[in-house]
Amino acid sequence: MRLHFLGANRQVTGSRYAIERDGEYVMVDCGLFQEREYLERNWAPCPVPVDKVTAVVLTHVHIDHCGWLPRLVQQGFDGPIYATAASTALARIMLLDAAKIQMEDAAYKKKRHEREGRRGKYPEVPLYTDEDAEQALRQFRSVPYRQPITVAPDLEVTFHDAGHVLGSAILEFRYPMGETEKKLVFSGDLGQKNKPIIRDPDFLREADYVVMESTYGDRLHERSRPVVDQLADVISRTLARGGRVVIPTFALERTQELLYHISDLVQTGRIRKTPVFVDSPMAADITEVFRQFPDCFDQQTWQRLLDRRPPWQFEGLHFTRTVEESKQINEQRGPCIILSTSGMCTEGRIKHHLRAALEDDRNTVVFVGFQAHGTLGRRILEREPEVRIHGRQYRVRCEVAEITGFSAHADQQGLLDWLGAFEHAPTRTFLTHGEEKVSLGFAELIRNKWNWAVSVPEYGQRFALA
């Protein structure tokens, strides 16, 4: 049996792996690459023979983990796609939105290139269409937590709660090797403990091989002050100077968590009442899915529901769906709070709000999630004097703030705690989904702490699993 590393290797998007057994493949995750320098990989053929891929198993449905599925289907994959029930419900929203963005961006690029008399690096056609996404969705199969299922001959998988986003999973594969049974565990993206809304990550006790994310393997989240206090401060000082708070956010989980905290600040009077716009049809739809899966909620969220303080319903909250409603946000005067996708500012409506906010020093752009190298969000966060949006340069004059404690990813200590729960050292641990320097440094930390065998795979690298 061999394990292929086909994405999120020494970088943080495009999560994709393949388990090869007897000439057939089961893919684990199938994500889009979002860093600028790796975008050509989205256009390349599948790195393993599509006609030999018998199934796909998803850890969760962030686009960097599932957004290449329609492309895989477009190239001929017709097998089952296994995910939790919540992930399956969310996938319809995520993939159709991704297809819409692909189609709109292709049309926009073609129009702009014709106007400018030039051609871009990539084809002026969508990577995939809504028809491709619909076909992929027809291939989804819902799987319950903690109940083993067979996904290929001699290959069984159990989904465990990853505590990252609604429906996210740690995958525990079991397969025979000689007279023994082996375990291959994919952490997926691990969440933080004691976060609101969803339950904490499950801790596993045994594994022969572990494939683990390392996004925050080099740092600890801010714990000196609760994130809700940091959020209250940045909102209050921005509103006091008559500015707008613009928060690039991920439609899945981060938006719902932000609303959880903002609703609490409004309901308790810690911030003054002001319009709060969630400018993302996808985020609005996802919030409805959250309401459908209360079985995934933690006790804290259940208590708020019992106290009749719903986290996604408060005075001043507006969900905007149409383009016209979105435009009206920037046409009106006065302070407000705007949550808009995408979280790394790579696409979507957030770019329009940034264009309106960046050059006014009364405003604040607040980053509440990881900004991958090369993304627009990373360039703003690092305070580049000017950034390019929609073909034009904008000066960064506004306040730029970051609240790292909002991350849906475990930090270095959280990752170590999860690994430390294994009762015996795995034969090998593979670190993925982290920038190269971070993953290499975290690998060295694990070696020094436990003397484990740790690898940081390169893109396309393969390993034999004994």
KOLRO-566222 format. One record per residue (C-alpha): x, z, y; residue number from 1. Coordinates in steps of 0.25 Angstrom, whole numbers, m for minus. Layout:
// KOLRO-566222
<rec u="X" w="Z" v="Y" k="NUM"/>
...
***
This chain:
// KOLRO-566222
<rec u="0" w="0" v="0" k="1"/>
<rec u="5" w="m3" v="14" k="2"/>
<rec u="1" w="1" v="28" k="3"/>
<rec u="2" w="m9" v="39" k="4"/>
<rec u="3" w="m5" v="54" k="5"/>
<rec u="m4" w="m16" v="62" k="6"/>
<rec u="m6" w="m9" v="75" k="7"/>
<rec u="m5" w="4" v="84" k="8"/>
<rec u="10" w="4" v="80" k="9"/>
<rec u="19" w="10" v="90" k="10"/>
<rec u="7" w="7" v="100" k="11"/>
<rec u="m7" w="13" v="101" k="12"/>
<rec u="m17" w="2" v="99" k="13"/>
<rec u="m21" w="m9" v="89" k="14"/>
<rec u="m22" w="2" v="77" k="15"/>
<rec u="m22" w="m6" v="64" k="16"/>
<rec u="m16" w="m3" v="50" k="17"/>
<rec u="m18" w="m10" v="37" k="18"/>
<rec u="m17" w="m3" v="23" k="19"/>
<rec u="m12" w="m14" v="13" k="20"/>
<rec u="m16" w="m11" v="m1" k="21"/>
<rec u="m15" w="m22" v="m12" k="22"/>
<rec u="m15" w="m33" v="m2" k="23"/>
<rec u="m27" w="m29" v="5" k="24"/>
<rec u="m28" w="m21" v="18" k="25"/>
<rec u="m36" w="m10" v="25" k="26"/>
<rec u="m35" w="m10" v="40" k="27"/>
<rec u="m35" w="4" v="47" k="28"/>
<rec u="m40" w="1" v="61" k="29"/>
<rec u="m40" w="m12" v="68" k="30"/>
<rec u="m37" w="m10" v="83" k="31"/>
<rec u="m34" w="m18" v="95" k="32"/>
<rec u="m20" w="m18" v="102" k="33"/>
<rec u="m22" w="m14" v="116" k="34"/>
<rec u="m8" w="m13" v="122" k="35"/>
<rec u="m4" w="m26" v="130" k="36"/>
<rec u="8" w="m29" v="122" k="37"/>
<rec u="1" w="m29" v="108" k="38"/>
<rec u="m11" w="m37" v="112" k="39"/>
<rec u="m6" w="m49" v="104" k="40"/>
<rec u="m9" w="m41" v="91" k="41"/>
<rec u="m24" w="m42" v="94" k="42"/>
<rec u="m23" w="m57" v="93" k="43"/>
<rec u="m14" w="m57" v="81" k="44"/>
<rec u="m20" w="m59" v="67" k="45"/>
<rec u="m22" w="m47" v="58" k="46"/>
<rec u="m8" w="m42" v="53" k="47"/>
<rec u="m14" w="m41" v="39" k="48"/>
<rec u="m22" w="m52" v="31" k="49"/>
<rec u="m36" w="m50" v="36" k="50"/>
<rec u="m42" w="m55" v="23" k="51"/>
<rec u="m35" w="m44" v="16" k="52"/>
<rec u="m40" w="m33" v="25" k="53"/>
<rec u="m51" w="m26" v="17" k="54"/>
<rec u="m56" w="m16" v="27" k="55"/>
<rec u="m53" w="m9" v="40" k="56"/>
<rec u="m54" w="6" v="42" k="57"/>
<rec u="m55" w="11" v="56" k="58"/>
<rec u="m50" w="25" v="62" k="59"/>
<rec u="m59" w="23" v="74" k="60"/>
<rec u="m64" w="12" v="84" k="61"/>
<rec u="m55" w="13" v="96" k="62"/>
<rec u="m52" w="m2" v="99" k="63"/>
<rec u="m37" w="0" v="96" k="64"/>
<rec u="m42" w="4" v="82" k="65"/>
<rec u="m53" w="m6" v="79" k="66"/>
<rec u="m53" w="m16" v="90" k="67"/>
<rec u="m46" w="m27" v="82" k="68"/>
<rec u="m57" w="m27" v="71" k="69"/>
<rec u="m65" w="m39" v="76" k="70"/>
<rec u="m52" w="m47" v="77" k="71"/>
<rec u="m49" w="m43" v="62" k="72"/>
<rec u="m64" w="m47" v="59" k="73"/>
<rec u="m61" w="m60" v="67" k="74"/>
<rec u="m49" w="m63" v="58" k="75"/>
<rec u="m57" w="m61" v="45" k="76"/>
<rec u="m59" w="m47" v="41" k="77"/>
<rec u="m72" w="m44" v="35" k="78"/>
<rec u="m70" w="m31" v="28" k="79"/>
<rec u="m76" w="m17" v="31" k="80"/>
<rec u="m72" w="m9" v="43" k="81"/>
<rec u="m73" w="6" v="40" k="82"/>
<rec u="m75" w="17" v="51" k="83"/>
<rec u="m83" w="29" v="54" k="84"/>
<rec u="m97" w="28" v="58" k="85"/>
<rec u="m94" w="32" v="72" k="86"/>
<rec u="m83" w="22" v="73" k="87"/>
<rec u="m92" w="11" v="67" k="88"/>
<rec u="m102" w="14" v="78" k="89"/>
<rec u="m92" w="14" v="89" k="90"/>
<rec u="m85" w="1" v="83" k="91"/>
<rec u="m97" w="m7" v="87" k="92"/>
<rec u="m95" w="m3" v="102" k="93"/>
<rec u="m80" w="m4" v="102" k="94"/>
<rec u="m78" w="m17" v="95" k="95"/>
<rec u="m89" w="m25" v="102" k="96"/>
<rec u="m84" w="m20" v="115" k="97"/>
<rec u="m70" w="m24" v="111" k="98"/>
<rec u="m75" w="m38" v="108" k="99"/>
<rec u="m82" w="m39" v="121" k="100"/>
<rec u="m69" w="m35" v="129" k="101"/>
<rec u="m61" w="m45" v="121" k="102"/>
<rec u="m71" w="m56" v="124" k="103"/>
<rec u="m72" w="m52" v="139" k="104"/>
<rec u="m57" w="m51" v="141" k="105"/>
<rec u="m55" w="m65" v="134" k="106"/>
<rec u="m65" w="m71" v="144" k="107"/>
<rec u="m59" w="m63" v="156" k="108"/>
<rec u="m45" w="m68" v="152" k="109"/>
<rec u="m49" w="m82" v="151" k="110"/>
<rec u="m56" w="m82" v="164" k="111"/>
<rec u="m45" w="m75" v="171" k="112"/>
<rec u="m34" w="m84" v="165" k="113"/>
<rec u="m42" w="m97" v="169" k="114"/>
<rec u="m43" w="m92" v="183" k="115"/>
<rec u="m28" w="m89" v="183" k="116"/>
<rec u="m24" w="m102" v="176" k="117"/>
<rec u="m16" w="m95" v="165" k="118"/>
<rec u="m18" w="m90" v="150" k="119"/>
<rec u="m16" w="m76" v="145" k="120"/>
<rec u="m8" w="m71" v="133" k="121"/>
<rec u="m20" w="m70" v="124" k="122"/>
<rec u="m31" w="m80" v="120" k="123"/>
<rec u="m43" w="m80" v="130" k="124"/>
<rec u="m52" w="m77" v="118" k="125"/>
<rec u="m57" w="m63" v="114" k="126"/>
<rec u="m49" w="m57" v="103" k="127"/>
<rec u="m62" w="m55" v="96" k="128"/>
<rec u="m77" w="m56" v="99" k="129"/>
<rec u="m90" w="m48" v="98" k="130"/>
<rec u="m93" w="m56" v="85" k="131"/>
<rec u="m80" w="m51" v="79" k="132"/>
<rec u="m83" w="m37" v="83" k="133"/>
<rec u="m97" w="m38" v="77" k="134"/>
<rec u="m92" w="m43" v="64" k="135"/>
<rec u="m82" w="m32" v="63" k="136"/>
<rec u="m93" w="m21" v="66" k="137"/>
<rec u="m101" w="m27" v="54" k="138"/>
<rec u="m89" w="m23" v="45" k="139"/>
<rec u="m89" w="m8" v="49" k="140"/>
<rec u="m92" w="2" v="38" k="141"/>
<rec u="m94" w="17" v="43" k="142"/>
<rec u="m87" w="28" v="35" k="143"/>
<rec u="m89" w="43" v="36" k="144"/>
<rec u="m79" w="53" v="39" k="145"/>
<rec u="m72" w="60" v="27" k="146"/>
<rec u="m78" w="51" v="16" k="147"/>
<rec u="m68" w="42" v="9" k="148"/>
<rec u="m71" w="27" v="7" k="149"/>
<rec u="m64" w="16" v="0" k="150"/>
<rec u="m60" w="5" v="9" k="151"/>
<rec u="m51" w="m3" v="m1" k="152"/>
<rec u="m48" w="m2" v="m15" k="153"/>
<rec u="m40" w="11" v="m17" k="154"/>
<rec u="m41" w="14" v="m3" k="155"/>
<rec u="m50" w="25" v="3" k="156"/>
<rec u="m51" w="30" v="17" k="157"/>
<rec u="m57" w="43" v="23" k="158"/>
<rec u="m61" w="44" v="37" k="159"/>
<rec u="m57" w="57" v="44" k="160"/>
<rec u="m61" w="61" v="59" k="161"/>
<rec u="m50" w="58" v="68" k="162"/>
<rec u="m56" w="65" v="81" k="163"/>
<rec u="m51" w="53" v="90" k="164"/>
<rec u="m64" w="46" v="93" k="165"/>
<rec u="m78" w="46" v="87" k="166"/>
<rec u="m77" w="41" v="73" k="167"/>
<rec u="m62" w="41" v="73" k="168"/>
<rec u="m56" w="43" v="59" k="169"/>
<rec u="m43" w="47" v="52" k="170"/>
<rec u="m42" w="38" v="40" k="171"/>
<rec u="m37" w="43" v="26" k="172"/>
<rec u="m34" w="32" v="16" k="173"/>
<rec u="m32" w="36" v="1" k="174"/>
<rec u="m26" w="26" v="m9" k="175"/>
<rec u="m20" w="27" v="m23" k="176"/>
<rec u="m5" w="26" v="m24" k="177"/>
<rec u="m1" w="27" v="m39" k="178"/>
<rec u="m8" w="39" v="m45" k="179"/>
<rec u="m9" w="46" v="m31" k="180"/>
<rec u="m18" w="45" v="m19" k="181"/>
<rec u="m12" w="42" v="m5" k="182"/>
<rec u="m18" w="45" v="8" k="183"/>
<rec u="m15" w="36" v="21" k="184"/>
<rec u="m21" w="42" v="34" k="185"/>
<rec u="m23" w="35" v="47" k="186"/>
<rec u="m25" w="45" v="58" k="187"/>
<rec u="m32" w="35" v="67" k="188"/>
<rec u="m32" w="41" v="81" k="189"/>
<rec u="m32" w="56" v="80" k="190"/>
<rec u="m40" w="63" v="91" k="191"/>
<rec u="m38" w="77" v="97" k="192"/>
<rec u="m43" w="90" v="92" k="193"/>
<rec u="m54" w="97" v="101" k="194"/>
<rec u="m58" w="85" v="108" k="195"/>
<rec u="m73" w="84" v="112" k="196"/>
<rec u="m84" w="75" v="105" k="197"/>
<rec u="m77" w="72" v="91" k="198"/>
<rec u="m72" w="80" v="80" k="199"/>
<rec u="m57" w="83" v="79" k="200"/>
<rec u="m48" w="75" v="70" k="201"/>
<rec u="m47" w="78" v="55" k="202"/>
<rec u="m34" w="83" v="49" k="203"/>
<rec u="m30" w="77" v="36" k="204"/>
<rec u="m21" w="84" v="26" k="205"/>
<rec u="m15" w="74" v="17" k="206"/>
<rec u="m9" w="60" v="19" k="207"/>
<rec u="2" w="51" v="13" k="208"/>
<rec u="3" w="42" v="25" k="209"/>
<rec u="m2" w="44" v="39" k="210"/>
<rec u="m4" w="34" v="50" k="211"/>
<rec u="m6" w="42" v="63" k="212"/>
<rec u="m8" w="39" v="77" k="213"/>
<rec u="2" w="44" v="88" k="214"/>
<rec u="m4" w="40" v="101" k="215"/>
<rec u="m1" w="54" v="107" k="216"/>
<rec u="11" w="57" v="98" k="217"/>
<rec u="20" w="60" v="110" k="218"/>
<rec u="11" w="69" v="118" k="219"/>
<rec u="1" w="81" v="119" k="220"/>
<rec u="m12" w="79" v="126" k="221"/>
<rec u="m14" w="88" v="139" k="222"/>
<rec u="m19" w="101" v="135" k="223"/>
<rec u="m16" w="110" v="147" k="224"/>
<rec u="m30" w="106" v="153" k="225"/>
<rec u="m42" w="101" v="145" k="226"/>
<rec u="m45" w="87" v="148" k="227"/>
<rec u="m59" w="90" v="154" k="228"/>
<rec u="m51" w="98" v="165" k="229"/>
<rec u="m42" w="86" v="167" k="230"/>
<rec u="m54" w="77" v="168" k="231"/>
<rec u="m61" w="86" v="178" k="232"/>
<rec u="m49" w="86" v="187" k="233"/>
<rec u="m46" w="71" v="188" k="234"/>
<rec u="m61" w="68" v="190" k="235"/>
<rec u="m63" w="79" v="200" k="236"/>
<rec u="m51" w="75" v="209" k="237"/>
<rec u="m55" w="60" v="208" k="238"/>
<rec u="m69" w="62" v="212" k="239"/>
<rec u="m65" w="71" v="223" k="240"/>
<rec u="m57" w="60" v="230" k="241"/>
<rec u="m68" w="51" v="228" k="242"/>
<rec u="m62" w="43" v="217" k="243"/>
<rec u="m66" w="37" v="203" k="244"/>
<rec u="m61" w="42" v="190" k="245"/>
<rec u="m59" w="30" v="181" k="246"/>
<rec u="m56" w="34" v="166" k="247"/>
<rec u="m52" w="23" v="157" k="248"/>
<rec u="m58" w="27" v="143" k="249"/>
<rec u="m60" w="23" v="129" k="250"/>
<rec u="m75" w="20" v="126" k="251"/>
<rec u="m73" w="28" v="113" k="252"/>
<rec u="m72" w="43" v="114" k="253"/>
<rec u="m64" w="44" v="127" k="254"/>
<rec u="m76" w="41" v="135" k="255"/>
<rec u="m85" w="50" v="127" k="256"/>
<rec u="m75" w="61" v="129" k="257"/>
<rec u="m73" w="59" v="144" k="258"/>
<rec u="m88" w="59" v="145" k="259"/>
<rec u="m89" w="72" v="137" k="260"/>
<rec u="m79" w="79" v="147" k="261"/>
<rec u="m85" w="72" v="160" k="262"/>
<rec u="m99" w="77" v="156" k="263"/>
<rec u="m94" w="91" v="154" k="264"/>
<rec u="m87" w="91" v="168" k="265"/>
<rec u="m100" w="85" v="174" k="266"/>
<rec u="m109" w="95" v="167" k="267"/>
<rec u="m101" w="107" v="170" k="268"/>
<rec u="m99" w="103" v="185" k="269"/>
<rec u="m84" w="101" v="184" k="270"/>
<rec u="m84" w="88" v="190" k="271"/>
<rec u="m94" w="83" v="201" k="272"/>
<rec u="m104" w="73" v="196" k="273"/>
<rec u="m100" w="59" v="198" k="274"/>
<rec u="m104" w="46" v="191" k="275"/>
<rec u="m97" w="44" v="178" k="276"/>
<rec u="m97" w="30" v="173" k="277"/>
<rec u="m93" w="26" v="158" k="278"/>
<rec u="m91" w="11" v="160" k="279"/>
<rec u="m90" w="6" v="146" k="280"/>
<rec u="m102" w="1" v="138" k="281"/>
<rec u="m94" w="4" v="126" k="282"/>
<rec u="m92" w="19" v="130" k="283"/>
<rec u="m107" w="20" v="132" k="284"/>
<rec u="m110" w="14" v="119" k="285"/>
<rec u="m99" w="23" v="112" k="286"/>
<rec u="m105" w="36" v="119" k="287"/>
<rec u="m118" w="32" v="112" k="288"/>
<rec u="m111" w="31" v="98" k="289"/>
<rec u="m105" w="45" v="101" k="290"/>
<rec u="m119" w="50" v="102" k="291"/>
<rec u="m122" w="44" v="88" k="292"/>
<rec u="m111" w="52" v="81" k="293"/>
<rec u="m112" w="66" v="84" k="294"/>
<rec u="m107" w="70" v="70" k="295"/>
<rec u="m93" w="66" v="76" k="296"/>
<rec u="m94" w="76" v="87" k="297"/>
<rec u="m87" w="89" v="88" k="298"/>
<rec u="m93" w="103" v="90" k="299"/>
<rec u="m90" w="103" v="105" k="300"/>
<rec u="m98" w="90" v="107" k="301"/>
<rec u="m110" w="95" v="99" k="302"/>
<rec u="m111" w="107" v="107" k="303"/>
<rec u="m112" w="99" v="120" k="304"/>
<rec u="m123" w="91" v="114" k="305"/>
<rec u="m130" w="104" v="110" k="306"/>
<rec u="m128" w="109" v="124" k="307"/>
<rec u="m135" w="97" v="129" k="308"/>
<rec u="m122" w="93" v="137" k="309"/>
<rec u="m120" w="79" v="131" k="310"/>
<rec u="m106" w="74" v="134" k="311"/>
<rec u="m111" w="59" v="137" k="312"/>
<rec u="m122" w="62" v="146" k="313"/>
<rec u="m121" w="68" v="160" k="314"/>
<rec u="m125" w="65" v="175" k="315"/>
<rec u="m118" w="54" v="181" k="316"/>
<rec u="m113" w="47" v="168" k="317"/>
<rec u="m115" w="32" v="168" k="318"/>
<rec u="m112" w="22" v="156" k="319"/>
<rec u="m111" w="8" v="162" k="320"/>
<rec u="m112" w="m3" v="152" k="321"/>
<rec u="m114" w="m16" v="160" k="322"/>
<rec u="m103" w="m23" v="168" k="323"/>
<rec u="m111" w="m22" v="181" k="324"/>
<rec u="m112" w="m7" v="179" k="325"/>
<rec u="m97" w="m6" v="177" k="326"/>
<rec u="m95" w="m14" v="190" k="327"/>
<rec u="m104" w="m5" v="198" k="328"/>
<rec u="m95" w="7" v="195" k="329"/>
<rec u="m84" w="2" v="204" k="330"/>
<rec u="m94" w="m3" v="214" k="331"/>
<rec u="m99" w="10" v="217" k="332"/>
<rec u="m92" w="20" v="226" k="333"/>
<rec u="m89" w="35" v="224" k="334"/>
<rec u="m82" w="43" v="213" k="335"/>
<rec u="m85" w="42" v="199" k="336"/>
<rec u="m79" w="42" v="185" k="337"/>
<rec u="m78" w="30" v="177" k="338"/>
<rec u="m75" w="29" v="162" k="339"/>
<rec u="m72" w="15" v="157" k="340"/>
<rec u="m65" w="8" v="145" k="341"/>
<rec u="m55" w="4" v="141" k="342"/>
<rec u="m46" w="17" v="139" k="343"/>
<rec u="m33" w="10" v="141" k="344"/>
<rec u="m39" w="1" v="152" k="345"/>
<rec u="m36" w="m12" v="143" k="346"/>
<rec u="m50" w="m18" v="145" k="347"/>
<rec u="m64" w="m15" v="149" k="348"/>
<rec u="m71" w="m10" v="162" k="349"/>
<rec u="m60" w="0" v="165" k="350"/>
<rec u="m51" w="m10" v="171" k="351"/>
<rec u="m62" w="m13" v="182" k="352"/>
<rec u="m63" w="2" v="185" k="353"/>
<rec u="m48" w="3" v="186" k="354"/>
<rec u="m47" w="m9" v="195" k="355"/>
<rec u="m57" w="m1" v="204" k="356"/>
<rec u="m50" w="12" v="203" k="357"/>
<rec u="m35" w="10" v="203" k="358"/>
<rec u="m32" w="7" v="217" k="359"/>
<rec u="m40" w="19" v="223" k="360"/>
<rec u="m32" w="32" v="223" k="361"/>
<rec u="m45" w="40" v="223" k="362"/>
<rec u="m48" w="36" v="209" k="363"/>
<rec u="m42" w="41" v="196" k="364"/>
<rec u="m40" w="34" v="183" k="365"/>
<rec u="m40" w="44" v="172" k="366"/>
<rec u="m34" w="40" v="158" k="367"/>
<rec u="m39" w="48" v="146" k="368"/>
<rec u="m33" w="41" v="135" k="369"/>
<rec u="m20" w="34" v="130" k="370"/>
<rec u="m15" w="22" v="137" k="371"/>
<rec u="m7" w="13" v="129" k="372"/>
<rec u="5" w="6" v="134" k="373"/>
<rec u="3" w="m6" v="141" k="374"/>
<rec u="m12" w="m4" v="144" k="375"/>
<rec u="m18" w="m4" v="158" k="376"/>
<rec u="m21" w="11" v="156" k="377"/>
<rec u="m7" w="14" v="153" k="378"/>
<rec u="m2" w="7" v="166" k="379"/>
<rec u="m11" w="14" v="175" k="380"/>
<rec u="m8" w="27" v="168" k="381"/>
<rec u="7" w="25" v="171" k="382"/>
<rec u="3" w="22" v="185" k="383"/>
<rec u="8" w="8" v="186" k="384"/>
<rec u="7" w="4" v="201" k="385"/>
<rec u="m2" w="m8" v="198" k="386"/>
<rec u="m10" w="m12" v="185" k="387"/>
<rec u="m16" w="m26" v="182" k="388"/>
<rec u="m31" w="m26" v="179" k="389"/>
<rec u="m39" w="m39" v="177" k="390"/>
<rec u="m27" w="m47" v="183" k="391"/>
<rec u="m25" w="m39" v="195" k="392"/>
<rec u="m15" w="m28" v="199" k="393"/>
<rec u="m21" w="m14" v="204" k="394"/>
<rec u="m13" w="m3" v="210" k="395"/>
<rec u="m14" w="11" v="203" k="396"/>
<rec u="m18" w="20" v="215" k="397"/>
<rec u="m28" w="29" v="208" k="398"/>
<rec u="m25" w="42" v="201" k="399"/>
<rec u="m21" w="40" v="187" k="400"/>
<rec u="m24" w="52" v="178" k="401"/>
<rec u="m23" w="54" v="163" k="402"/>
<rec u="m29" w="65" v="154" k="403"/>
<rec u="m23" w="64" v="140" k="404"/>
<rec u="m31" w="75" v="134" k="405"/>
<rec u="m42" w="65" v="132" k="406"/>
<rec u="m35" w="57" v="122" k="407"/>
<rec u="m43" w="55" v="109" k="408"/>
<rec u="m29" w="55" v="102" k="409"/>
<rec u="m22" w="67" v="97" k="410"/>
<rec u="m9" w="71" v="104" k="411"/>
<rec u="4" w="74" v="98" k="412"/>
<rec u="0" w="88" v="93" k="413"/>
<rec u="m13" w="83" v="88" k="414"/>
<rec u="m6" w="72" v="80" k="415"/>
<rec u="4" w="82" v="74" k="416"/>
<rec u="m7" w="92" v="71" k="417"/>
<rec u="m15" w="81" v="63" k="418"/>
<rec u="m2" w="77" v="56" k="419"/>
<rec u="1" w="91" v="53" k="420"/>
<rec u="m11" w="93" v="45" k="421"/>
<rec u="m6" w="85" v="34" k="422"/>
<rec u="m1" w="94" v="23" k="423"/>
<rec u="10" w="85" v="18" k="424"/>
<rec u="18" w="75" v="25" k="425"/>
<rec u="13" w="61" v="24" k="426"/>
<rec u="22" w="51" v="17" k="427"/>
<rec u="23" w="44" v="30" k="428"/>
<rec u="16" w="45" v="44" k="429"/>
<rec u="14" w="32" v="52" k="430"/>
<rec u="12" w="34" v="67" k="431"/>
<rec u="4" w="23" v="75" k="432"/>
<rec u="m5" w="22" v="87" k="433"/>
<rec u="6" w="27" v="97" k="434"/>
<rec u="16" w="21" v="106" k="435"/>
<rec u="29" w="18" v="100" k="436"/>
<rec u="37" w="30" v="107" k="437"/>
<rec u="26" w="39" v="104" k="438"/>
<rec u="24" w="36" v="89" k="439"/>
<rec u="39" w="37" v="87" k="440"/>
<rec u="40" w="50" v="94" k="441"/>
<rec u="29" w="56" v="86" k="442"/>
<rec u="35" w="51" v="73" k="443"/>
<rec u="47" w="58" v="76" k="444"/>
<rec u="40" w="71" v="80" k="445"/>
<rec u="33" w="70" v="66" k="446"/>
<rec u="46" w="68" v="59" k="447"/>
<rec u="52" w="80" v="66" k="448"/>
<rec u="40" w="89" v="64" k="449"/>
<rec u="37" w="86" v="49" k="450"/>
<rec u="48" w="77" v="44" k="451"/>
<rec u="37" w="67" v="40" k="452"/>
<rec u="39" w="52" v="38" k="453"/>
<rec u="34" w="45" v="50" k="454"/>
<rec u="33" w="30" v="54" k="455"/>
<rec u="29" w="23" v="67" k="456"/>
<rec u="25" w="9" v="62" k="457"/>
<rec u="28" w="m4" v="69" k="458"/>
<rec u="17" w="m14" v="71" k="459"/>
<rec u="15" w="m22" v="58" k="460"/>
<rec u="24" w="m12" v="50" k="461"/>
<rec u="19" w="m9" v="35" k="462"/>
<rec u="22" w="3" v="26" k="463"/>
<rec u="20" w="4" v="11" k="464"/>
<rec u="12" w="17" v="8" k="465"/>
<rec u="16" w="23" v="m6" k="466"/>
***
